Amino acid sequence: MIAKLTGTARNKALSEIKGWSKVRGRDAIEKTYRFKDFNEAFGWMTRVALAADKADHHPEWANVYNRVEVVLTTHDAGGVSERDIALAKLMDKWAGKAGK
């Protein structure tokens, strides 16, 4: 079982992902991506979905046209874990400028 990040390890991990913020009322992080259009947003979501499924770690997300709102938490750990940090980094990398 994967452990929830706490203390110094949590602070360090969260400092490595830009633009992500804590979700009010739960141990999770969130970010909104804005793409050029729906096609670009959905293409990014498809690529991320394949990688997330392979890692057995699935985001909570919603898509409206060019906007994708993402929430990450590790339910088995009861909060943010290394899995969330790794997926956040991958999402940011693949989103490029849309993730800024």
Z-matrix of the N, CA and C atoms (Angstrom, degrees):
N
C 1 1.456
C 2 1.525 1 109.49
N 3 1.292 2 115.88 1 139.31
C 4 1.468 3 121.40 2 -179.79
C 5 1.532 4 109.59 3 -83.14
N 6 1.332 5 115.86 4 143.49
C 7 1.465 6 121.23 5 -176.51
C 8 1.528 7 111.78 6 -94.64
N 9 1.302 8 114.43 7 148.62
C 10 1.462 9 121.85 8 174.55
C 11 1.527 10 108.27 9 -70.79
N 12 1.325 11 116.37 10 139.82
C 13 1.467 12 120.85 11 177.11
C 14 1.523 13 110.24 12 -74.01
N 15 1.327 14 116.14 13 136.49
C 16 1.461 15 121.38 14 178.57
C 17 1.525 16 109.96 15 -140.18
N 18 1.304 17 115.55 16 165.10
C 19 1.457 18 122.85 17 172.34
C 20 1.509 19 114.65 18 55.35
N 21 1.330 20 114.89 19 -137.60
C 22 1.461 21 122.24 20 -176.65
C 23 1.527 22 112.04 21 -61.78
N 24 1.338 23 116.73 22 -39.92
C 25 1.470 24 120.31 23 -179.97
C 26 1.525 25 110.54 24 -61.99
N 27 1.324 26 116.72 25 -39.68
C 28 1.469 27 120.91 26 178.51
C 29 1.523 28 110.89 27 -65.83
N 30 1.326 29 116.74 28 -47.89
C 31 1.466 30 120.66 29 -179.64
C 32 1.520 31 111.69 30 -60.13
N 33 1.330 32 116.69 31 -42.50
C 34 1.466 33 121.06 32 179.01
C 35 1.527 34 110.27 33 -63.31
N 36 1.326 35 116.43 34 -47.12
C 37 1.467 36 120.64 35 -178.46
C 38 1.528 37 111.28 36 -61.85
N 39 1.327 38 117.42 37 -44.49
C 40 1.465 39 120.67 38 -179.28
C 41 1.525 40 111.69 39 -66.95
N 42 1.325 41 117.14 40 -28.75
C 43 1.472 42 119.73 41 178.86
C 44 1.526 43 111.69 42 -72.23
N 45 1.325 44 117.35 43 -15.79
C 46 1.461 45 121.92 44 -178.11
C 47 1.527 46 113.16 45 -87.21
N 48 1.321 47 117.46 46 -7.43
C 49 1.475 48 120.61 47 179.65
C 50 1.521 49 108.82 48 -119.07
N 51 1.303 50 116.34 49 118.36
C 52 1.463 51 122.66 50 -175.65
C 53 1.533 52 111.13 51 -90.31
N 54 1.319 53 115.11 52 140.69
C 55 1.450 54 120.32 53 175.39
C 56 1.523 55 114.66 54 85.28
N 57 1.310 56 117.52 55 -3.75
C 58 1.458 57 121.53 56 177.28
C 59 1.521 58 108.59 57 -90.58
N 60 1.322 59 116.47 58 143.37
C 61 1.463 60 120.00 59 178.63
C 62 1.524 61 109.76 60 -131.84
N 63 1.319 62 115.33 61 162.14
C 64 1.462 63 121.37 62 179.10
C 65 1.529 64 109.21 63 -73.33
N 66 1.314 65 116.20 64 142.57
C 67 1.456 66 121.93 65 176.74
C 68 1.529 67 107.43 66 -85.42
N 69 1.289 68 115.47 67 128.72
C 70 1.464 69 121.04 68 -179.27
C 71 1.536 70 110.37 69 -64.95
N 72 1.322 71 116.23 70 128.66
C 73 1.451 72 121.21 71 174.58
C 74 1.513 73 116.58 72 86.33
N 75 1.338 74 117.65 73 2.03
C 76 1.470 75 119.91 74 177.14
C 77 1.515 76 110.35 75 -155.10
N 78 1.309 77 116.53 76 161.36
C 79 1.455 78 121.48 77 -179.83
C 80 1.526 79 108.50 78 -87.82
N 81 1.331 80 115.43 79 83.72
C 82 1.461 81 122.86 80 -176.54
C 83 1.524 82 108.22 81 -155.36
N 84 1.334 83 115.55 82 164.88
C 85 1.461 84 121.88 83 176.74
C 86 1.519 85 108.69 84 -123.71
N 87 1.347 86 115.50 85 154.99
C 88 1.457 87 119.36 86 -177.40
C 89 1.523 88 111.66 87 -141.97
N 90 1.324 89 113.50 88 156.03
C 91 1.462 90 120.24 89 176.65
C 92 1.524 91 108.44 90 -157.90
N 93 1.326 92 116.11 91 147.84
C 94 1.462 93 121.91 92 174.49
C 95 1.518 94 108.97 93 -112.67
N 96 1.314 95 115.46 94 129.61
C 97 1.468 96 122.68 95 176.86
C 98 1.523 97 108.14 96 -106.03
N 99 1.334 98 116.30 97 141.60
C 100 1.464 99 121.56 98 176.14
C 101 1.533 100 108.03 99 -124.33
N 102 1.316 101 114.50 100 120.37
C 103 1.453 102 121.73 101 -177.96
C 104 1.530 103 110.42 102 -105.01
N 105 1.320 104 115.81 103 174.12
C 106 1.465 105 121.25 104 -179.15
C 107 1.524 106 111.07 105 -62.07
N 108 1.326 107 116.94 106 -42.29
C 109 1.458 108 121.66 107 -177.31
C 110 1.528 109 109.84 108 -159.40
N 111 1.313 110 116.40 109 -177.92
C 112 1.461 111 121.60 110 -178.54
C 113 1.520 112 112.24 111 -61.51
N 114 1.313 113 116.84 112 -42.33
C 115 1.457 114 121.29 113 -178.01
C 116 1.535 115 110.78 114 -59.47
N 117 1.311 116 116.74 115 -44.76
C 118 1.464 117 120.49 116 179.57
C 119 1.535 118 110.81 117 -65.96
N 120 1.324 119 116.70 118 -41.65
C 121 1.469 120 120.99 119 179.12
C 122 1.525 121 110.95 120 -63.75
N 123 1.317 122 116.31 121 -46.78
C 124 1.457 123 119.87 122 -176.99
C 125 1.527 124 111.39 123 -70.06
N 126 1.318 125 117.38 124 -35.71
C 127 1.462 126 120.47 125 176.24
C 128 1.520 127 111.26 126 -61.77
N 129 1.341 128 116.08 127 -43.48
C 130 1.463 129 121.39 128 177.62
C 131 1.529 130 109.73 129 -62.20
N 132 1.323 131 116.76 130 -45.57
C 133 1.464 132 120.50 131 179.53
C 134 1.529 133 111.00 132 -59.86
N 135 1.310 134 117.30 133 -39.25
C 136 1.462 135 121.12 134 -179.85
C 137 1.522 136 110.64 135 -64.19
N 138 1.326 137 116.62 136 -45.75
C 139 1.468 138 119.98 137 178.90
C 140 1.526 139 110.90 138 -62.47
N 141 1.318 140 116.62 139 -44.25
C 142 1.467 141 121.24 140 179.37
C 143 1.531 142 110.00 141 -64.50
N 144 1.322 143 117.43 142 -41.34
C 145 1.468 144 120.95 143 -179.04
C 146 1.523 145 111.28 144 -59.61
N 147 1.312 146 117.19 145 -41.35
C 148 1.470 147 120.30 146 179.62
C 149 1.530 148 111.21 147 -65.25
N 150 1.322 149 116.66 148 -43.17
C 151 1.471 150 120.52 149 178.68
C 152 1.530 151 111.09 150 -67.97
N 153 1.325 152 117.00 151 -40.76
C 154 1.466 153 121.12 152 -179.69
C 155 1.526 154 110.67 153 -64.62
N 156 1.319 155 116.50 154 -41.88
C 157 1.454 156 119.62 155 179.67
C 158 1.520 157 111.20 156 -64.81
N 159 1.320 158 116.00 157 -40.38
C 160 1.467 159 120.42 158 178.02
C 161 1.535 160 110.50 159 -61.96
N 162 1.332 161 117.19 160 -35.79
C 163 1.468 162 121.99 161 179.37
C 164 1.534 163 111.62 162 -85.10
N 165 1.336 164 117.21 163 -2.49
C 166 1.465 165 123.18 164 -176.89
C 167 1.528 166 111.26 165 54.69
N 168 1.335 167 114.72 166 43.31
C 169 1.459 168 121.16 167 179.29
C 170 1.525 169 108.02 168 -142.50
N 171 1.318 170 116.56 169 110.95
C 172 1.461 171 121.45 170 -167.70
C 173 1.521 172 112.22 171 -112.27
N 174 1.326 173 116.88 172 130.31
C 175 1.471 174 120.60 173 179.75
C 176 1.529 175 111.77 174 -75.94
N 177 1.312 176 114.55 175 158.37
C 178 1.465 177 121.17 176 166.57
C 179 1.527 178 103.26 177 -96.76
N 180 1.313 179 117.56 178 122.50
C 181 1.457 180 118.53 179 -177.74
C 182 1.518 181 112.36 180 -151.25
N 183 1.330 182 113.85 181 160.75
C 184 1.461 183 121.47 182 177.98
C 185 1.526 184 107.87 183 -140.06
N 186 1.323 185 115.56 184 144.32
C 187 1.459 186 121.58 185 -178.50
C 188 1.522 187 110.25 186 -125.70
N 189 1.330 188 116.26 187 127.99
C 190 1.455 189 122.85 188 171.13
C 191 1.521 190 106.49 189 -131.14
N 192 1.323 191 115.69 190 111.86
C 193 1.451 192 124.58 191 -177.53
C 194 1.533 193 111.76 192 50.12
N 195 1.336 194 118.84 193 -105.08
C 196 1.469 195 120.51 194 -175.43
C 197 1.532 196 112.67 195 -99.70
N 198 1.322 197 116.95 196 2.57
C 199 1.467 198 121.57 197 -175.41
C 200 1.533 199 110.09 198 -107.27
N 201 1.346 200 115.03 199 134.53
C 202 1.463 201 120.64 200 175.09
C 203 1.522 202 107.56 201 -126.57
N 204 1.325 203 115.91 202 119.73
C 205 1.461 204 121.93 203 177.51
C 206 1.522 205 108.03 204 -100.44
N 207 1.329 206 116.82 205 127.51
C 208 1.459 207 122.25 206 -173.98
C 209 1.522 208 110.30 207 -122.23
N 210 1.328 209 116.20 208 137.51
C 211 1.460 210 123.32 209 170.36
C 212 1.520 211 106.83 210 -124.54
N 213 1.337 212 115.51 211 131.98
C 214 1.458 213 121.05 212 177.80
C 215 1.519 214 110.58 213 -121.25
N 216 1.308 215 116.04 214 134.01
C 217 1.454 216 124.78 215 172.39
C 218 1.523 217 106.85 216 -160.35
N 219 1.307 218 116.97 217 155.04
C 220 1.456 219 121.12 218 177.49
C 221 1.519 220 107.23 219 -105.06
N 222 1.311 221 116.56 220 104.01
C 223 1.459 222 121.62 221 -174.75
C 224 1.530 223 111.48 222 -59.69
N 225 1.333 224 117.51 223 -40.92
C 226 1.468 225 121.11 224 -179.94
C 227 1.520 226 112.24 225 -62.94
N 228 1.328 227 116.99 226 -29.94
C 229 1.464 228 121.72 227 -178.84
C 230 1.526 229 111.94 228 -90.93
N 231 1.303 230 117.25 229 -14.58
C 232 1.459 231 120.90 230 -177.97
C 233 1.514 232 113.71 231 78.51
N 234 1.335 233 117.05 232 22.58
C 235 1.456 234 120.57 233 178.68
C 236 1.512 235 112.10 234 164.19
N 237 1.305 236 115.82 235 -163.78
C 238 1.462 237 122.58 236 -176.87
C 239 1.532 238 110.10 237 -70.12
N 240 1.328 239 115.92 238 131.22
C 241 1.466 240 122.30 239 179.78
C 242 1.535 241 109.60 240 -129.41
N 243 1.310 242 115.26 241 179.06
C 244 1.467 243 121.19 242 175.98
C 245 1.524 244 111.11 243 -57.68
N 246 1.319 245 117.29 244 -32.06
C 247 1.474 246 120.57 245 178.59
C 248 1.525 247 110.66 246 -60.12
N 249 1.318 248 116.24 247 -40.61
C 250 1.467 249 120.07 248 179.80
C 251 1.519 250 111.10 249 -67.34
N 252 1.311 251 116.37 250 -41.33
C 253 1.466 252 120.96 251 179.72
C 254 1.525 253 109.72 252 -63.39
N 255 1.330 254 116.43 253 -45.15
C 256 1.473 255 120.63 254 179.82
C 257 1.529 256 110.74 255 -62.23
N 258 1.334 257 117.25 256 -43.14
C 259 1.468 258 119.81 257 -179.84
C 260 1.525 259 110.70 258 -68.68
N 261 1.322 260 117.51 259 -38.05
C 262 1.472 261 120.77 260 177.44
C 263 1.528 262 110.22 261 -60.97
N 264 1.325 263 117.09 262 -44.17
C 265 1.468 264 121.01 263 179.05
C 266 1.527 265 110.97 264 -62.51
N 267 1.328 266 117.27 265 -42.36
C 268 1.459 267 121.18 266 178.75
C 269 1.531 268 110.51 267 -63.83
N 270 1.328 269 116.73 268 -44.94
C 271 1.465 270 120.75 269 178.92
C 272 1.519 271 110.90 270 -59.52
N 273 1.323 272 116.52 271 -46.02
C 274 1.467 273 120.58 272 179.60
C 275 1.527 274 111.17 273 -61.33
N 276 1.313 275 116.08 274 -44.28
C 277 1.469 276 120.51 275 -179.39
C 278 1.527 277 110.49 276 -61.25
N 279 1.307 278 116.88 277 -47.36
C 280 1.461 279 120.67 278 -177.23
C 281 1.528 280 112.32 279 -74.36
N 282 1.313 281 118.34 280 -24.38
C 283 1.464 282 120.92 281 179.13
C 284 1.522 283 112.04 282 -77.12
N 285 1.329 284 116.17 283 -24.49
C 286 1.454 285 119.47 284 -178.38
C 287 1.517 286 111.66 285 60.66
N 288 1.318 287 117.07 286 -130.95
C 289 1.459 288 121.80 287 -177.16
C 290 1.521 289 113.26 288 -65.83
N 291 1.336 290 117.59 289 -22.91
C 292 1.458 291 120.42 290 179.35
C 293 1.526 292 111.08 291 -66.37
N 294 1.323 293 116.30 292 -20.86
C 295 1.453 294 120.47 293 -178.99
C 296 1.505 295 114.01 294 -90.70
N 297 1.316 296 117.76 295 2.63
C 298 1.480 297 120.72 296 -176.97
C 299 1.498 298 111.25 297 -88.82
